[in-house]
Amino acid sequence: MRGVAILAIMLHNYCHWLRGIVRENEYTWQQFKFDELWHLILNPDEQLPMHLVSFFGHYGVPVFLFLSGYGLVKKYEQGKLPEVGLWRFVRYNYLKLFRIFIVGFVAFTMLDAFTPGMHRYAWTEVVAMLGMFANLLDDPSHVVWPGPYWYFSITLQLYIFYRLVFYRWRHWGVVVGMIAFCLLWQLSYQDDVVLLERLRYNMIGGVLPFGLGLLAARTAINERPRWEQIIILLLAVALIVALSSNFQGWLWVPALIVVGTIALVKIMPEWMLTYSVWLGGISSAIFVAHPLVRKIFVRPYLYDDLYAGLLLYVVAVLLLSWLTKKLIDQLPTPKL
């Protein structure tokens, strides 16, 4: 699942910068974006694959949030670890994320400083980025740079909330109640784009897939036959497209993305699964390295030769990520 998710994120974060490619509804929802996508589906051109990954690729993030929730339960509730206090828990998980974050952030800011379109940070924004609370600042879309690094802040928030609430009260009703509360909170800001964006940059927008990960790890789920997984995948795809057409449905799409991704992985042929597992193994390095490569290749291929630029981007990301993983592995591993 990590391999599928990181591939979607990597492609999305390149394609949605290209001119003429439809943009996504990620932090806010706008009808014209879906209408444009639907028109392109009904009247496809050679850029249709780019339109699709641009519009839907960001949903790789909910898959990672689902896996984070799933992994926390397996490690801290069902594993053999003794109970750890809040400070040790937060310190360990912050350092675990920081170990990955710092490699990409330093490399990106150095590259950004001598390439066109440099982002100028205020000192408070640098501190917030390093502290992984930049999402909490005003106008987070213009604070978090490179943009994909918002994931570190939302993940740390969810980790802390897990230790404070979900770890202590493990009844399924607590998780379901929190999911319902966060969805209703977002619904109440449908017409306030600024506040809705701030909610979705932070844990309010991530509780749905994260909570599903907690529930999945705590629930015994029977293995389903291949034909059922195919039906589940097809239904998930159809519902993802259908629900993306309105605001209320759009809020539920991350759940269907998770369900569809699970089904997809279950029916993958062995050779495809092998590549997906390999991508998943270097997914953290891909996540922090791909913004560097995008900064280099997206500008020369912004208007034409789009697939040539995309191919060069993918090849460079994979090589740089492999090297980045080697570097990350040399850094000290935090101890719980």
MARMITI-544028 format. One record per residue (C-alpha): residue number from 1; residue in one letter; x, y, z. Coordinates in steps of 0.1 Angstrom, whole numbers, padded with zeros to 4 digits, always signed. Layout:
REM residues N
NODE   fivex   selo       X       Y       Z
NODE     NUM      A       X       Y       Z
...
REM end
This chain:
REM residues 336
NODE   fivex   selo       X       Y       Z
NODE       1      M   +0000   +0000   +0000
NODE       2      R   +0029   +0024   +0007
NODE       3      G   +0042   +0018   -0028
NODE       4      V   +0009   +0026   -0044
NODE       5      A   +0004   +0057   -0022
NODE       6      I   +0039   +0072   -0028
NODE       7      L   +0037   +0066   -0065
NODE       8      A   +0003   +0085   -0066
NODE       9      I   +0018   +0114   -0045
NODE      10      M   +0050   +0116   -0065
NODE      11      L   +0031   +0118   -0098
NODE      12      H   +0004   +0142   -0085
NODE      13      N   +0030   +0167   -0071
NODE      14      Y   +0045   +0170   -0105
NODE      15      C   +0015   +0168   -0128
NODE      16      H   -0006   +0194   -0110
NODE      17      W   +0020   +0221   -0117
NODE      18      L   +0018   +0216   -0155
NODE      19      R   -0002   +0241   -0176
NODE      20      G   -0035   +0228   -0190
NODE      21      I   -0037   +0200   -0165
NODE      22      V   -0068   +0199   -0142
NODE      23      R   -0061   +0208   -0105
NODE      24      E   -0073   +0189   -0075
NODE      25      N   -0098   +0195   -0047
NODE      26      E   -0075   +0188   -0017
NODE      27      Y   -0078   +0213   +0011
NODE      28      T   -0109   +0230   -0003
NODE      29      W   -0137   +0219   -0028
NODE      30      Q   -0146   +0238   -0059
NODE      31      Q   -0172   +0226   -0083
NODE      32      F   -0155   +0238   -0115
NODE      33      K   -0125   +0216   -0109
NODE      34      F   -0146   +0184   -0109
NODE      35      D   -0167   +0197   -0139
NODE      36      E   -0134   +0202   -0158
NODE      37      L   -0122   +0167   -0149
NODE      38      W   -0156   +0151   -0159
NODE      39      H   -0155   +0170   -0193
NODE      40      L   -0120   +0156   -0199
NODE      41      I   -0131   +0120   -0190
NODE      42      L   -0160   +0123   -0215
NODE      43      N   -0137   +0139   -0241
NODE      44      P   -0103   +0123   -0234
NODE      45      D   -0070   +0136   -0248
NODE      46      E   -0035   +0123   -0246
NODE      47      Q   -0030   +0140   -0213
NODE      48      L   -0059   +0121   -0196
NODE      49      P   -0035   +0100   -0174
NODE      50      M   -0019   +0133   -0161
NODE      51      H   -0053   +0148   -0155
NODE      52      L   -0063   +0118   -0134
NODE      53      V   -0031   +0116   -0112
NODE      54      S   -0032   +0154   -0108
NODE      55      F   -0068   +0153   -0096
NODE      56      F   -0067   +0121   -0075
NODE      57      G   -0030   +0115   -0067
NODE      58      H   -0030   +0135   -0035
NODE      59      Y   -0052   +0108   -0020
NODE      60      G   -0020   +0088   -0014
NODE      61      V   -0017   +0109   +0018
NODE      62      P   -0049   +0093   +0034
NODE      63      V   -0034   +0059   +0026
NODE      64      F   -0003   +0068   +0046
NODE      65      L   -0025   +0081   +0075
NODE      66      F   -0044   +0049   +0075
NODE      67      L   -0012   +0029   +0077
NODE      68      S   +0000   +0052   +0105
NODE      69      G   -0031   +0045   +0126
NODE      70      Y   -0028   +0008   +0118
NODE      71      G   +0009   +0006   +0127
NODE      72      L   +0004   +0025   +0160
NODE      73      V   -0021   -0001   +0172
NODE      74      K   +0000   -0030   +0162
NODE      75      K   +0031   -0015   +0179
NODE      76      Y   +0018   +0000   +0211
NODE      77      E   -0014   -0020   +0218
NODE      78      Q   -0008   -0054   +0203
NODE      79      G   +0029   -0055   +0204
NODE      80      K   +0051   -0064   +0234
NODE      81      L   +0062   -0029   +0242
NODE      82      P   +0056   -0016   +0278
NODE      83      E   +0034   +0014   +0282
NODE      84      V   +0053   +0046   +0276
NODE      85      G   +0046   +0081   +0289
NODE      86      L   +0035   +0110   +0267
NODE      87      W   +0068   +0127   +0267
NODE      88      R   +0088   +0096   +0256
NODE      89      F   +0062   +0088   +0230
NODE      90      V   +0062   +0123   +0215
NODE      91      R   +0099   +0126   +0216
NODE      92      Y   +0105   +0092   +0199
NODE      93      N   +0080   +0098   +0171
NODE      94      Y   +0091   +0134   +0165
NODE      95      L   +0127   +0123   +0162
NODE      96      K   +0117   +0094   +0139
NODE      97      L   +0099   +0119   +0116
NODE      98      F   +0127   +0145   +0119
NODE      99      R   +0153   +0120   +0109
NODE     100      I   +0136   +0117   +0075
NODE     101      F   +0124   +0154   +0072
NODE     102      I   +0158   +0171   +0078
NODE     103      V   +0176   +0154   +0050
NODE     104      G   +0151   +0165   +0024
NODE     105      F   +0145   +0200   +0039
NODE     106      V   +0182   +0209   +0040
NODE     107      A   +0188   +0197   +0005
NODE     108      F   +0157   +0214   -0009
NODE     109      T   +0163   +0248   +0007
NODE     110      M   +0199   +0248   -0006
NODE     111      L   +0187   +0240   -0041
NODE     112      D   +0158   +0265   -0038
NODE     113      A   +0182   +0293   -0029
NODE     114      F   +0199   +0294   -0063
NODE     115      T   +0171   +0283   -0086
NODE     116      P   +0143   +0305   -0100
NODE     117      G   +0113   +0310   -0078
NODE     118      M   +0130   +0309   -0044
NODE     119      H   +0107   +0308   -0014
NODE     120      R   +0117   +0333   +0014
NODE     121      Y   +0110   +0320   +0049
NODE     122      A   +0104   +0342   +0079
NODE     123      W   +0125   +0330   +0109
NODE     124      T   +0093   +0319   +0126
NODE     125      E   +0084   +0298   +0096
NODE     126      V   +0117   +0280   +0097
NODE     127      V   +0112   +0272   +0134
NODE     128      A   +0077   +0260   +0127
NODE     129      M   +0089   +0238   +0099
NODE     130      L   +0117   +0223   +0120
NODE     131      G   +0093   +0219   +0150
NODE     132      M   +0066   +0203   +0127
NODE     133      F   +0039   +0227   +0137
NODE     134      A   +0039   +0249   +0105
NODE     135      N   +0004   +0238   +0097
NODE     136      L   -0009   +0257   +0127
NODE     137      L   +0002   +0291   +0114
NODE     138      D   -0020   +0314   +0094
NODE     139      D   -0022   +0307   +0056
NODE     140      P   -0004   +0273   +0059
NODE     141      S   -0003   +0268   +0021
NODE     142      H   +0021   +0297   +0019
NODE     143      V   +0041   +0287   +0050
NODE     144      V   +0048   +0250   +0043
NODE     145      W   +0074   +0249   +0016
NODE     146      P   +0080   +0225   -0001
NODE     147      G   +0042   +0218   +0000
NODE     148      P   +0043   +0181   +0005
NODE     149      Y   +0061   +0185   +0039
NODE     150      W   +0028   +0195   +0055
NODE     151      Y   +0024   +0157   +0060
NODE     152      F   +0050   +0157   +0088
NODE     153      S   +0030   +0182   +0109
NODE     154      I   -0004   +0165   +0105
NODE     155      T   +0012   +0131   +0113
NODE     156      L   +0028   +0144   +0145
NODE     157      Q   -0005   +0159   +0155
NODE     158      L   -0023   +0126   +0150
NODE     159      Y   +0004   +0107   +0169
NODE     160      I   +0000   +0130   +0199
NODE     161      F   -0038   +0128   +0198
NODE     162      Y   -0036   +0090   +0195
NODE     163      R   -0015   +0089   +0227
NODE     164      L   -0038   +0113   +0246
NODE     165      V   -0071   +0099   +0235
NODE     166      F   -0073   +0068   +0213
NODE     167      Y   -0046   +0049   +0233
NODE     168      R   -0064   +0055   +0266
NODE     169      W   -0100   +0049   +0255
NODE     170      R   -0099   +0021   +0230
NODE     171      H   -0136   +0016   +0224
NODE     172      W   -0146   +0018   +0188
NODE     173      G   -0172   +0044   +0196
NODE     174      V   -0145   +0069   +0206
NODE     175      V   -0129   +0066   +0171
NODE     176      V   -0163   +0068   +0153
NODE     177      G   -0174   +0097   +0174
NODE     178      M   -0142   +0116   +0167
NODE     179      I   -0145   +0109   +0129
NODE     180      A   -0181   +0122   +0130
NODE     181      F   -0172   +0153   +0149
NODE     182      C   -0144   +0162   +0125
NODE     183      L   -0166   +0156   +0095
NODE     184      L   -0194   +0178   +0109
NODE     185      W   -0168   +0205   +0117
NODE     186      Q   -0156   +0205   +0081
NODE     187      L   -0192   +0206   +0069
NODE     188      S   -0199   +0237   +0089
NODE     189      Y   -0172   +0256   +0070
NODE     190      Q   -0183   +0247   +0035
NODE     191      D   -0186   +0283   +0025
NODE     192      D   -0155   +0295   +0044
NODE     193      V   -0126   +0286   +0022
NODE     194      V   -0099   +0300   +0045
NODE     195      L   -0110   +0282   +0076
NODE     196      L   -0118   +0250   +0058
NODE     197      E   -0083   +0250   +0043
NODE     198      R   -0068   +0254   +0078
NODE     199      L   -0089   +0225   +0092
NODE     200      R   -0078   +0202   +0064
NODE     201      Y   -0041   +0211   +0067
NODE     202      N   -0044   +0199   +0103
NODE     203      M   -0056   +0167   +0120
NODE     204      I   -0093   +0175   +0116
NODE     205      G   -0089   +0167   +0079
NODE     206      G   -0069   +0134   +0086
NODE     207      V   -0089   +0118   +0114
NODE     208      L   -0111   +0098   +0090
NODE     209      P   -0084   +0076   +0073
NODE     210      F   -0063   +0076   +0105
NODE     211      G   -0093   +0064   +0126
NODE     212      L   -0101   +0037   +0100
NODE     213      G   -0065   +0025   +0104
NODE     214      L   -0071   +0021   +0142
NODE     215      L   -0103   +0003   +0137
NODE     216      A   -0089   -0020   +0111
NODE     217      A   -0060   -0030   +0133
NODE     218      R   -0083   -0037   +0163
NODE     219      T   -0108   -0057   +0142
NODE     220      A   -0104   -0093   +0129
NODE     221      I   -0111   -0091   +0092
NODE     222      N   -0116   -0122   +0072
NODE     223      E   -0097   -0126   +0039
NODE     224      R   -0120   -0122   +0009
NODE     225      P   -0117   -0141   -0024
NODE     226      R   -0101   -0124   -0054
NODE     227      W   -0134   -0119   -0072
NODE     228      E   -0148   -0100   -0043
NODE     229      Q   -0118   -0078   -0041
NODE     230      I   -0122   -0070   -0078
NODE     231      I   -0158   -0060   -0072
NODE     232      I   -0148   -0039   -0042
NODE     233      L   -0122   -0021   -0062
NODE     234      L   -0146   -0014   -0091
NODE     235      L   -0173   -0001   -0067
NODE     236      A   -0147   +0020   -0048
NODE     237      V   -0135   +0036   -0081
NODE     238      A   -0171   +0044   -0092
NODE     239      L   -0180   +0059   -0058
NODE     240      I   -0148   +0079   -0056
NODE     241      V   -0157   +0096   -0089
NODE     242      A   -0193   +0100   -0081
NODE     243      L   -0188   +0114   -0046
NODE     244      S   -0161   +0138   -0058
NODE     245      S   -0189   +0157   -0076
NODE     246      N   -0203   +0173   -0044
NODE     247      F   -0189   +0187   -0012
NODE     248      Q   -0206   +0164   +0012
NODE     249      G   -0195   +0133   -0007
NODE     250      W   -0160   +0146   -0012
NODE     251      L   -0154   +0145   +0026
NODE     252      W   -0159   +0107   +0025
NODE     253      V   -0136   +0100   -0005
NODE     254      P   -0105   +0093   +0016
NODE     255      A   -0123   +0063   +0032
NODE     256      L   -0131   +0048   -0003
NODE     257      I   -0095   +0055   -0014
NODE     258      V   -0083   +0033   +0015
NODE     259      V   -0108   +0006   +0007
NODE     260      G   -0099   +0007   -0030
NODE     261      T   -0062   +0006   -0023
NODE     262      I   -0065   -0024   -0001
NODE     263      A   -0085   -0042   -0028
NODE     264      L   -0060   -0032   -0055
NODE     265      V   -0030   -0046   -0035
NODE     266      K   -0049   -0078   -0029
NODE     267      I   -0054   -0085   -0066
NODE     268      M   -0020   -0073   -0079
NODE     269      P   -0001   -0099   -0098
NODE     270      E   +0032   -0110   -0081
NODE     271      W   +0055   -0091   -0104
NODE     272      M   +0036   -0058   -0098
NODE     273      L   +0034   -0065   -0061
NODE     274      T   +0072   -0069   -0060
NODE     275      Y   +0078   -0034   -0075
NODE     276      S   +0051   -0019   -0052
NODE     277      V   +0068   -0034   -0021
NODE     278      W   +0102   -0020   -0033
NODE     279      L   +0087   +0015   -0038
NODE     280      G   +0071   +0012   -0004
NODE     281      G   +0105   +0004   +0011
NODE     282      I   +0120   +0037   -0001
NODE     283      S   +0087   +0056   +0002
NODE     284      S   +0100   +0079   +0030
NODE     285      A   +0130   +0089   +0009
NODE     286      I   +0108   +0094   -0022
NODE     287      F   +0086   +0117   -0002
NODE     288      V   +0114   +0140   +0009
NODE     289      A   +0134   +0138   -0023
NODE     290      H   +0108   +0143   -0050
NODE     291      P   +0102   +0181   -0044
NODE     292      L   +0139   +0187   -0053
NODE     293      V   +0136   +0169   -0086
NODE     294      R   +0103   +0186   -0094
NODE     295      K   +0119   +0220   -0089
NODE     296      I   +0145   +0211   -0115
NODE     297      F   +0123   +0195   -0142
NODE     298      V   +0089   +0212   -0140
NODE     299      R   +0099   +0246   -0153
NODE     300      P   +0115   +0235   -0186
NODE     301      Y   +0086   +0211   -0193
NODE     302      L   +0058   +0233   -0180
NODE     303      Y   +0040   +0239   -0214
NODE     304      D   +0051   +0212   -0238
NODE     305      D   +0068   +0178   -0241
NODE     306      L   +0049   +0170   -0209
NODE     307      Y   +0055   +0133   -0210
NODE     308      A   +0092   +0137   -0216
NODE     309      G   +0095   +0159   -0185
NODE     310      L   +0075   +0134   -0165
NODE     311      L   +0097   +0105   -0176
NODE     312      L   +0129   +0124   -0167
NODE     313      Y   +0113   +0134   -0133
NODE     314      V   +0104   +0098   -0124
NODE     315      V   +0138   +0083   -0133
NODE     316      A   +0156   +0111   -0114
NODE     317      V   +0133   +0107   -0084
NODE     318      L   +0139   +0070   -0081
NODE     319      L   +0176   +0073   -0083
NODE     320      L   +0179   +0103   -0059
NODE     321      S   +0155   +0085   -0035
NODE     322      W   +0176   +0054   -0035
NODE     323      L   +0206   +0075   -0026
NODE     324      T   +0186   +0095   +0000
NODE     325      K   +0175   +0063   +0017
NODE     326      K   +0212   +0053   +0020
NODE     327      L   +0219   +0087   +0037
NODE     328      I   +0189   +0085   +0060
NODE     329      D   +0200   +0050   +0071
NODE     330      Q   +0233   +0065   +0083
NODE     331      L   +0216   +0088   +0107
NODE     332      P   +0211   +0078   +0144
NODE     333      T   +0179   +0059   +0150
NODE     334      P   +0159   +0073   +0180
NODE     335      K   +0154   +0050   +0209
NODE     336      L   +0120   +0046   +0226
REM end
